[in-house]
Amino acid sequence: MLLKLIGALAVAVTAAVLTGFNLENRCDVWIFHNFTDVPVFYTVLASFIAGVIVTVFVQAFSSGSSSGNEETGKKKKSRKDKDNGDDASK
């Protein structure tokens, strides 16, 4: 538990240091309007937040499992099981 806390703090400190060094870097962003001199940190942060929002909506509105085997409770036969079943029927 202590190692997880130390790891989380190390990641937070590293992110803060990198953010501090990159606040001076600026770029132009075009989203239906040309925004000039936007800090790169804000662009990266907005992209990350947009990705999180899209991921949450996709997970919230997905139909569940991608395969029907979990819904019906049937086990999917492996190739080995199919081969053994074919030999037994001959």
Biopython code that builds the backbone (N, CA, C, O; Angstrom):
import numpy as np
from Bio.PDB.StructureBuilder import StructureBuilder

atoms = [
    (1, "MET", "N", (0.826, -1.192, 0.000)),
    (1, "MET", "CA", (0.000, 0.000, 0.000)),
    (1, "MET", "C", (0.865, 1.249, 0.000)),
    (1, "MET", "O", (0.571, 2.222, -0.694)),
    (2, "LEU", "N", (1.931, 1.212, 0.782)),
    (2, "LEU", "CA", (2.838, 2.349, 0.854)),
    (2, "LEU", "C", (3.552, 2.565, -0.478)),
    (2, "LEU", "O", (3.800, 3.702, -0.878)),
    (3, "LEU", "N", (3.881, 1.464, -1.165)),
    (3, "LEU", "CA", (4.549, 1.586, -2.460)),
    (3, "LEU", "C", (3.634, 2.213, -3.508)),
    (3, "LEU", "O", (4.096, 2.969, -4.362)),
    (4, "LYS", "N", (2.346, 1.906, -3.449)),
    (4, "LYS", "CA", (1.397, 2.514, -4.384)),
    (4, "LYS", "C", (1.299, 4.018, -4.152)),
    (4, "LYS", "O", (1.223, 4.794, -5.105)),
    (5, "LEU", "N", (1.300, 4.426, -2.893)),
    (5, "LEU", "CA", (1.245, 5.846, -2.557)),
    (5, "LEU", "C", (2.500, 6.564, -3.036)),
    (5, "LEU", "O", (2.420, 7.648, -3.615)),
    (6, "ILE", "N", (3.648, 5.961, -2.797)),
    (6, "ILE", "CA", (4.904, 6.563, -3.246)),
    (6, "ILE", "C", (4.938, 6.634, -4.773)),
    (6, "ILE", "O", (5.390, 7.632, -5.335)),
    (7, "GLY", "N", (4.471, 5.598, -5.438)),
    (7, "GLY", "CA", (4.417, 5.596, -6.904)),
    (7, "GLY", "C", (3.490, 6.668, -7.446)),
    (7, "GLY", "O", (3.823, 7.350, -8.415)),
    (8, "ALA", "N", (2.320, 6.823, -6.821)),
    (8, "ALA", "CA", (1.372, 7.849, -7.258)),
    (8, "ALA", "C", (1.944, 9.245, -7.049)),
    (8, "ALA", "O", (1.783, 10.120, -7.900)),
    (9, "LEU", "N", (2.611, 9.453, -5.919)),
    (9, "LEU", "CA", (3.239, 10.754, -5.667)),
    (9, "LEU", "C", (4.367, 11.024, -6.655)),
    (9, "LEU", "O", (4.533, 12.158, -7.106)),
    (10, "ALA", "N", (5.137, 10.009, -6.993)),
    (10, "ALA", "CA", (6.219, 10.176, -7.964)),
    (10, "ALA", "C", (5.669, 10.544, -9.338)),
    (10, "ALA", "O", (6.232, 11.397, -10.025)),
    (11, "VAL", "N", (4.573, 9.906, -9.740)),
    (11, "VAL", "CA", (3.949, 10.234, -11.023)),
    (11, "VAL", "C", (3.407, 11.658, -11.002)),
    (11, "VAL", "O", (3.564, 12.391, -11.979)),
    (12, "ALA", "N", (2.770, 12.061, -9.901)),
    (12, "ALA", "CA", (2.222, 13.412, -9.795)),
    (12, "ALA", "C", (3.325, 14.464, -9.824)),
    (12, "ALA", "O", (3.183, 15.494, -10.484)),
    (13, "VAL", "N", (4.419, 14.213, -9.115)),
    (13, "VAL", "CA", (5.535, 15.168, -9.107)),
    (13, "VAL", "C", (6.170, 15.258, -10.488)),
    (13, "VAL", "O", (6.503, 16.351, -10.946)),
    (14, "THR", "N", (6.341, 14.121, -11.154)),
    (14, "THR", "CA", (6.905, 14.124, -12.504)),
    (14, "THR", "C", (6.009, 14.890, -13.466)),
    (14, "THR", "O", (6.500, 15.674, -14.278)),
    (15, "ALA", "N", (4.703, 14.673, -13.384)),
    (15, "ALA", "CA", (3.769, 15.399, -14.244)),
    (15, "ALA", "C", (3.819, 16.892, -13.963)),
    (15, "ALA", "O", (3.769, 17.694, -14.895)),
    (16, "ALA", "N", (3.916, 17.280, -12.702)),
    (16, "ALA", "CA", (3.983, 18.699, -12.353)),
    (16, "ALA", "C", (5.266, 19.344, -12.867)),
    (16, "ALA", "O", (5.243, 20.472, -13.358)),
    (17, "VAL", "N", (6.380, 18.634, -12.754)),
    (17, "VAL", "CA", (7.656, 19.175, -13.243)),
    (17, "VAL", "C", (7.623, 19.336, -14.760)),
    (17, "VAL", "O", (8.033, 20.372, -15.283)),
    (18, "LEU", "N", (7.140, 18.321, -15.465)),
    (18, "LEU", "CA", (7.058, 18.417, -16.923)),
    (18, "LEU", "C", (6.094, 19.513, -17.358)),
    (18, "LEU", "O", (6.334, 20.195, -18.354)),
    (19, "THR", "N", (5.014, 19.683, -16.620)),
    (19, "THR", "CA", (4.068, 20.758, -16.913)),
    (19, "THR", "C", (4.733, 22.110, -16.730)),
    (19, "THR", "O", (4.564, 23.002, -17.561)),
    (20, "GLY", "N", (5.476, 22.268, -15.669)),
    (20, "GLY", "CA", (6.159, 23.533, -15.408)),
    (20, "GLY", "C", (7.154, 23.894, -16.494)),
    (20, "GLY", "O", (7.277, 25.061, -16.866)),
    (21, "PHE", "N", (7.867, 22.895, -17.004)),
    (21, "PHE", "CA", (8.833, 23.163, -18.063)),
    (21, "PHE", "C", (8.169, 23.454, -19.402)),
    (21, "PHE", "O", (8.755, 24.140, -20.238)),
    (22, "ASN", "N", (6.965, 22.950, -19.622)),
    (22, "ASN", "CA", (6.318, 23.106, -20.923)),
    (22, "ASN", "C", (5.279, 24.217, -20.969)),
    (22, "ASN", "O", (4.600, 24.362, -21.986)),
    (23, "LEU", "N", (5.127, 24.998, -19.925)),
    (23, "LEU", "CA", (4.139, 26.074, -19.949)),
    (23, "LEU", "C", (4.506, 27.164, -20.946)),
    (23, "LEU", "O", (3.624, 27.864, -21.445)),
    (24, "GLU", "N", (5.785, 27.319, -21.244)),
    (24, "GLU", "CA", (6.205, 28.366, -22.169)),
    (24, "GLU", "C", (6.030, 27.964, -23.622)),
    (24, "GLU", "O", (5.964, 28.835, -24.489)),
    (25, "ASN", "N", (5.951, 26.671, -23.916)),
    (25, "ASN", "CA", (5.765, 26.217, -25.296)),
    (25, "ASN", "C", (4.331, 26.486, -25.720)),
    (25, "ASN", "O", (3.385, 26.160, -25.002)),
    (26, "ARG", "N", (4.183, 27.082, -26.889)),
    (26, "ARG", "CA", (2.851, 27.458, -27.369)),
    (26, "ARG", "C", (2.650, 26.958, -28.790)),
    (26, "ARG", "O", (3.608, 26.729, -29.528)),
    (27, "CYS", "N", (1.388, 26.795, -29.156)),
    (27, "CYS", "CA", (1.060, 26.335, -30.503)),
    (27, "CYS", "C", (-0.242, 26.983, -30.948)),
    (27, "CYS", "O", (-0.945, 27.609, -30.155)),
    (28, "ASP", "N", (-0.549, 26.824, -32.225)),
    (28, "ASP", "CA", (-1.820, 27.292, -32.770)),
    (28, "ASP", "C", (-2.747, 26.093, -32.897)),
    (28, "ASP", "O", (-2.337, 25.030, -33.364)),
    (29, "VAL", "N", (-3.998, 26.265, -32.480)),
    (29, "VAL", "CA", (-4.979, 25.188, -32.531)),
    (29, "VAL", "C", (-6.120, 25.642, -33.419)),
    (29, "VAL", "O", (-6.654, 26.740, -33.260)),
    (30, "TRP", "N", (-6.493, 24.766, -34.371)),
    (30, "TRP", "CA", (-7.597, 25.095, -35.257)),
    (30, "TRP", "C", (-8.744, 24.130, -34.989)),
    (30, "TRP", "O", (-8.675, 22.956, -35.352)),
    (31, "ILE", "N", (-9.808, 24.636, -34.347)),
    (31, "ILE", "CA", (-11.052, 23.894, -34.149)),
    (31, "ILE", "C", (-12.169, 24.839, -34.555)),
    (31, "ILE", "O", (-12.754, 25.516, -33.709)),
    (32, "PHE", "N", (-12.463, 24.886, -35.839)),
    (32, "PHE", "CA", (-13.468, 25.777, -36.416)),
    (32, "PHE", "C", (-13.126, 27.244, -36.207)),
    (32, "PHE", "O", (-13.850, 28.123, -36.674)),
    (33, "HIS", "N", (-12.050, 27.509, -35.521)),
    (33, "HIS", "CA", (-11.539, 28.864, -35.305)),
    (33, "HIS", "C", (-10.059, 28.712, -34.980)),
    (33, "HIS", "O", (-9.667, 27.744, -34.328)),
    (34, "ASN", "N", (-9.255, 29.631, -35.415)),
    (34, "ASN", "CA", (-7.822, 29.537, -35.170)),
    (34, "ASN", "C", (-7.473, 30.203, -33.844)),
    (34, "ASN", "O", (-7.527, 31.426, -33.720)),
    (35, "PHE", "N", (-7.115, 29.390, -32.858)),
    (35, "PHE", "CA", (-6.664, 29.895, -31.567)),
    (35, "PHE", "C", (-5.143, 29.975, -31.614)),
    (35, "PHE", "O", (-4.475, 28.971, -31.860)),
    (36, "THR", "N", (-4.601, 31.147, -31.382)),
    (36, "THR", "CA", (-3.152, 31.319, -31.466)),
    (36, "THR", "C", (-2.543, 31.384, -30.073)),
    (36, "THR", "O", (-3.184, 31.804, -29.109)),
    (37, "ASP", "N", (-1.308, 30.964, -29.994)),
    (37, "ASP", "CA", (-0.518, 30.997, -28.761)),
    (37, "ASP", "C", (-1.186, 30.277, -27.591)),
    (37, "ASP", "O", (-1.228, 30.798, -26.477)),
    (38, "VAL", "N", (-1.701, 29.090, -27.846)),
    (38, "VAL", "CA", (-2.281, 28.261, -26.792)),
    (38, "VAL", "C", (-1.151, 27.420, -26.199)),
    (38, "VAL", "O", (-0.402, 26.795, -26.950)),
    (39, "PRO", "N", (-1.008, 27.388, -24.877)),
    (39, "PRO", "CA", (0.036, 26.542, -24.293)),
    (39, "PRO", "C", (-0.177, 25.068, -24.652)),
    (39, "PRO", "O", (-1.303, 24.570, -24.643)),
    (40, "VAL", "N", (0.915, 24.388, -24.964)),
    (40, "VAL", "CA", (0.845, 22.984, -25.359)),
    (40, "VAL", "C", (0.230, 22.146, -24.245)),
    (40, "VAL", "O", (-0.476, 21.174, -24.516)),
    (41, "PHE", "N", (0.491, 22.513, -23.009)),
    (41, "PHE", "CA", (-0.060, 21.773, -21.876)),
    (41, "PHE", "C", (-1.584, 21.761, -21.922)),
    (41, "PHE", "O", (-2.198, 20.727, -21.659)),
    (42, "TYR", "N", (-2.202, 22.886, -22.249)),
    (42, "TYR", "CA", (-3.664, 22.944, -22.324)),
    (42, "TYR", "C", (-4.190, 22.085, -23.471)),
    (42, "TYR", "O", (-5.244, 21.460, -23.347)),
    (43, "THR", "N", (-3.467, 22.052, -24.576)),
    (43, "THR", "CA", (-3.878, 21.221, -25.702)),
    (43, "THR", "C", (-3.840, 19.744, -25.323)),
    (43, "THR", "O", (-4.776, 19.000, -25.616)),
    (44, "VAL", "N", (-2.769, 19.328, -24.679)),
    (44, "VAL", "CA", (-2.637, 17.927, -24.260)),
    (44, "VAL", "C", (-3.687, 17.587, -23.208)),
    (44, "VAL", "O", (-4.294, 16.518, -23.265)),
    (45, "LEU", "N", (-3.906, 18.476, -22.255)),
    (45, "LEU", "CA", (-4.896, 18.242, -21.206)),
    (45, "LEU", "C", (-6.306, 18.139, -21.789)),
    (45, "LEU", "O", (-7.076, 17.264, -21.391)),
    (46, "ALA", "N", (-6.649, 19.018, -22.719)),
    (46, "ALA", "CA", (-7.972, 18.968, -23.348)),
    (46, "ALA", "C", (-8.149, 17.683, -24.152)),
    (46, "ALA", "O", (-9.232, 17.098, -24.151)),
    (47, "SER", "N", (-7.102, 17.241, -24.836)),
    (47, "SER", "CA", (-7.177, 15.990, -25.596)),
    (47, "SER", "C", (-7.374, 14.797, -24.666)),
    (47, "SER", "O", (-8.158, 13.897, -24.966)),
    (48, "PHE", "N", (-6.673, 14.790, -23.552)),
    (48, "PHE", "CA", (-6.810, 13.702, -22.582)),
    (48, "PHE", "C", (-8.223, 13.665, -22.003)),
    (48, "PHE", "O", (-8.821, 12.595, -21.898)),
    (49, "ILE", "N", (-8.753, 14.811, -21.633)),
    (49, "ILE", "CA", (-10.105, 14.875, -21.066)),
    (49, "ILE", "C", (-11.141, 14.447, -22.099)),
    (49, "ILE", "O", (-12.098, 13.751, -21.759)),
    (50, "ALA", "N", (-10.962, 14.856, -23.362)),
    (50, "ALA", "CA", (-11.882, 14.435, -24.419)),
    (50, "ALA", "C", (-11.844, 12.917, -24.588)),
    (50, "ALA", "O", (-12.886, 12.292, -24.785)),
    (51, "GLY", "N", (-10.660, 12.321, -24.514)),
    (51, "GLY", "CA", (-10.539, 10.867, -24.611)),
    (51, "GLY", "C", (-11.223, 10.151, -23.462)),
    (51, "GLY", "O", (-11.857, 9.116, -23.666)),
    (52, "VAL", "N", (-11.102, 10.689, -22.258)),
    (52, "VAL", "CA", (-11.764, 10.090, -21.095)),
    (52, "VAL", "C", (-13.280, 10.162, -21.252)),
    (52, "VAL", "O", (-13.981, 9.193, -20.962)),
    (53, "ILE", "N", (-13.785, 11.296, -21.707)),
    (53, "ILE", "CA", (-15.233, 11.458, -21.886)),
    (53, "ILE", "C", (-15.762, 10.492, -22.936)),
    (53, "ILE", "O", (-16.797, 9.861, -22.724)),
    (54, "VAL", "N", (-15.071, 10.365, -24.061)),
    (54, "VAL", "CA", (-15.504, 9.443, -25.108)),
    (54, "VAL", "C", (-15.469, 8.006, -24.599)),
    (54, "VAL", "O", (-16.386, 7.231, -24.873)),
    (55, "THR", "N", (-14.430, 7.645, -23.864)),
    (55, "THR", "CA", (-14.325, 6.293, -23.320)),
    (55, "THR", "C", (-15.459, 5.992, -22.348)),
    (55, "THR", "O", (-16.019, 4.896, -22.373)),
    (56, "VAL", "N", (-15.799, 6.943, -21.503)),
    (56, "VAL", "CA", (-16.891, 6.744, -20.544)),
    (56, "VAL", "C", (-18.212, 6.540, -21.277)),
    (56, "VAL", "O", (-18.988, 5.658, -20.910)),
    (57, "PHE", "N", (-18.480, 7.342, -22.309)),
    (57, "PHE", "CA", (-19.729, 7.186, -23.055)),
    (57, "PHE", "C", (-19.776, 5.863, -23.808)),
    (57, "PHE", "O", (-20.824, 5.220, -23.851)),
    (58, "VAL", "N", (-18.667, 5.447, -24.399)),
    (58, "VAL", "CA", (-18.650, 4.174, -25.117)),
    (58, "VAL", "C", (-18.894, 3.023, -24.150)),
    (58, "VAL", "O", (-19.654, 2.107, -24.467)),
    (59, "GLN", "N", (-18.270, 3.052, -22.986)),
    (59, "GLN", "CA", (-18.473, 1.992, -22.007)),
    (59, "GLN", "C", (-19.885, 2.017, -21.431)),
    (59, "GLN", "O", (-20.463, 0.964, -21.163)),
    (60, "ALA", "N", (-20.439, 3.202, -21.241)),
    (60, "ALA", "CA", (-21.775, 3.315, -20.655)),
    (60, "ALA", "C", (-22.853, 2.826, -21.611)),
    (60, "ALA", "O", (-23.841, 2.230, -21.183)),
    (61, "PHE", "N", (-22.668, 3.075, -22.901)),
    (61, "PHE", "CA", (-23.707, 2.737, -23.866)),
    (61, "PHE", "C", (-23.388, 1.496, -24.686)),
    (61, "PHE", "O", (-24.084, 1.218, -25.662)),
    (62, "SER", "N", (-22.357, 0.743, -24.321)),
    (62, "SER", "CA", (-22.060, -0.486, -25.050)),
    (62, "SER", "C", (-23.054, -1.561, -24.622)),
    (62, "SER", "O", (-23.650, -1.488, -23.548)),
    (63, "SER", "N", (-23.215, -2.548, -25.478)),
    (63, "SER", "CA", (-24.224, -3.577, -25.217)),
    (63, "SER", "C", (-23.746, -4.639, -24.244)),
    (63, "SER", "O", (-24.502, -5.559, -23.934)),
    (64, "GLY", "N", (-22.562, -4.549, -23.770)),
    (64, "GLY", "CA", (-22.052, -5.537, -22.821)),
    (64, "GLY", "C", (-20.934, -6.323, -23.444)),
    (64, "GLY", "O", (-19.999, -5.752, -24.005)),
    (65, "SER", "N", (-21.024, -7.650, -23.347)),
    (65, "SER", "CA", (-19.946, -8.491, -23.860)),
    (65, "SER", "C", (-20.001, -8.568, -25.376)),
    (65, "SER", "O", (-21.066, -8.439, -25.979)),
    (66, "SER", "N", (-18.855, -8.777, -25.977)),
    (66, "SER", "CA", (-18.782, -8.839, -27.429)),
    (66, "SER", "C", (-19.132, -10.221, -27.950)),
    (66, "SER", "O", (-19.455, -10.362, -29.130)),
    (67, "SER", "N", (-19.080, -11.227, -27.125)),
    (67, "SER", "CA", (-19.371, -12.582, -27.550)),
    (67, "SER", "C", (-20.626, -13.069, -26.842)),
    (67, "SER", "O", (-20.865, -12.725, -25.684)),
    (68, "GLY", "N", (-21.412, -13.855, -27.523)),
    (68, "GLY", "CA", (-22.654, -14.343, -26.952)),
    (68, "GLY", "C", (-22.479, -15.505, -26.003)),
    (68, "GLY", "O", (-23.447, -15.917, -25.363)),
    (69, "ASN", "N", (-21.274, -16.052, -25.887)),
    (69, "ASN", "CA", (-21.060, -17.223, -25.041)),
    (69, "ASN", "C", (-21.269, -16.916, -23.572)),
    (69, "ASN", "O", (-21.775, -17.766, -22.838)),
    (70, "GLU", "N", (-20.900, -15.738, -23.123)),
    (70, "GLU", "CA", (-21.077, -15.395, -21.717)),
    (70, "GLU", "C", (-22.556, -15.239, -21.370)),
    (70, "GLU", "O", (-22.973, -15.538, -20.251)),
    (71, "GLU", "N", (-23.344, -14.770, -22.333)),
    (71, "GLU", "CA", (-24.762, -14.540, -22.064)),
    (71, "GLU", "C", (-25.523, -15.857, -21.938)),
    (71, "GLU", "O", (-26.416, -15.979, -21.099)),
    (72, "THR", "N", (-25.178, -16.840, -22.763)),
    (72, "THR", "CA", (-25.910, -18.096, -22.742)),
    (72, "THR", "C", (-25.333, -19.093, -21.760)),
    (72, "THR", "O", (-25.986, -20.081, -21.427)),
    (73, "GLY", "N", (-24.125, -18.852, -21.294)),
    (73, "GLY", "CA", (-23.501, -19.750, -20.345)),
    (73, "GLY", "C", (-22.841, -20.949, -21.002)),
    (73, "GLY", "O", (-22.364, -21.835, -20.293)),
    (74, "LYS", "N", (-22.794, -21.016, -22.332)),
    (74, "LYS", "CA", (-22.175, -22.130, -23.036)),
    (74, "LYS", "C", (-20.671, -21.913, -23.120)),
    (74, "LYS", "O", (-20.186, -20.788, -23.241)),
    (75, "LYS", "N", (-19.961, -23.015, -23.051)),
    (75, "LYS", "CA", (-18.516, -22.949, -23.223)),
    (75, "LYS", "C", (-18.186, -23.066, -24.698)),
    (75, "LYS", "O", (-18.794, -23.848, -25.428)),
    (76, "LYS", "N", (-17.226, -22.286, -25.116)),
    (76, "LYS", "CA", (-16.779, -22.362, -26.497)),
    (76, "LYS", "C", (-15.840, -23.555, -26.623)),
    (76, "LYS", "O", (-14.910, -23.699, -25.830)),
    (77, "LYS", "N", (-16.078, -24.413, -27.618)),
    (77, "LYS", "CA", (-15.244, -25.586, -27.788)),
    (77, "LYS", "C", (-13.916, -25.183, -28.401)),
    (77, "LYS", "O", (-13.854, -24.368, -29.322)),
    (78, "SER", "N", (-12.879, -25.761, -27.880)),
    (78, "SER", "CA", (-11.562, -25.517, -28.457)),
    (78, "SER", "C", (-11.357, -26.447, -29.640)),
    (78, "SER", "O", (-12.146, -27.366, -29.861)),
    (79, "ARG", "N", (-10.304, -26.208, -30.392)),
    (79, "ARG", "CA", (-10.008, -27.044, -31.548)),
    (79, "ARG", "C", (-9.737, -28.487, -31.101)),
    (79, "ARG", "O", (-10.106, -29.432, -31.798)),
    (80, "LYS", "N", (-9.101, -28.651, -29.956)),
    (80, "LYS", "CA", (-8.793, -29.982, -29.441)),
    (80, "LYS", "C", (-10.078, -30.734, -29.106)),
    (80, "LYS", "O", (-10.189, -31.924, -29.400)),
    (81, "ASP", "N", (-11.055, -30.050, -28.490)),
    (81, "ASP", "CA", (-12.330, -30.687, -28.154)),
    (81, "ASP", "C", (-13.080, -31.087, -29.413)),
    (81, "ASP", "O", (-13.711, -32.143, -29.448)),
    (82, "LYS", "N", (-13.018, -30.258, -30.444)),
    (82, "LYS", "CA", (-13.705, -30.578, -31.697)),
    (82, "LYS", "C", (-13.074, -31.799, -32.352)),
    (82, "LYS", "O", (-13.784, -32.658, -32.875)),
    (83, "ASP", "N", (-11.734, -31.883, -32.326)),
    (83, "ASP", "CA", (-11.058, -33.031, -32.913)),
    (83, "ASP", "C", (-11.398, -34.308, -32.163)),
    (83, "ASP", "O", (-11.627, -35.343, -32.790)),
    (84, "ASN", "N", (-11.436, -34.260, -30.843)),
    (84, "ASN", "CA", (-11.776, -35.441, -30.049)),
    (84, "ASN", "C", (-13.215, -35.861, -30.278)),
    (84, "ASN", "O", (-13.509, -37.056, -30.307)),
    (85, "GLY", "N", (-14.101, -34.922, -30.438)),
    (85, "GLY", "CA", (-15.500, -35.245, -30.682)),
    (85, "GLY", "C", (-15.704, -35.879, -32.037)),
    (85, "GLY", "O", (-16.547, -36.765, -32.178)),
    (86, "ASP", "N", (-14.950, -35.448, -33.046)),
    (86, "ASP", "CA", (-15.071, -36.025, -34.378)),
    (86, "ASP", "C", (-14.551, -37.459, -34.407)),
    (86, "ASP", "O", (-15.127, -38.313, -35.081)),
    (87, "ASP", "N", (-13.457, -37.730, -33.674)),
    (87, "ASP", "CA", (-12.890, -39.073, -33.651)),
    (87, "ASP", "C", (-13.820, -40.046, -32.939)),
    (87, "ASP", "O", (-13.905, -41.210, -33.332)),
    (88, "ALA", "N", (-14.506, -39.604, -31.920)),
    (88, "ALA", "CA", (-15.387, -40.482, -31.152)),
    (88, "ALA", "C", (-16.630, -40.850, -31.948)),
    (88, "ALA", "O", (-17.213, -41.909, -31.716)),
    (89, "SER", "N", (-17.047, -40.004, -32.879)),
    (89, "SER", "CA", (-18.274, -40.275, -33.620)),
    (89, "SER", "C", (-18.038, -41.222, -34.780)),
    (89, "SER", "O", (-19.006, -41.702, -35.368)),
    (90, "LYS", "N", (-16.764, -41.520, -35.145)),
    (90, "LYS", "CA", (-16.484, -42.399, -36.295)),
    (90, "LYS", "C", (-16.535, -43.841, -35.938)),
    (90, "LYS", "O", (-16.322, -44.698, -36.796)),
]
sb = StructureBuilder()
sb.init_structure("model")
sb.init_model(0)
sb.init_chain("A")
sb.init_seg("    ")
for serial, (resi, resn, name, xyz) in enumerate(atoms, 1):
    if name == "N":
        sb.init_residue(resn, " ", resi, " ")
    sb.init_atom(name, np.array(xyz, "f"), 0.0, 1.0, " ", f" {name:<3s}", serial, name[0])
structure = sb.get_structure()
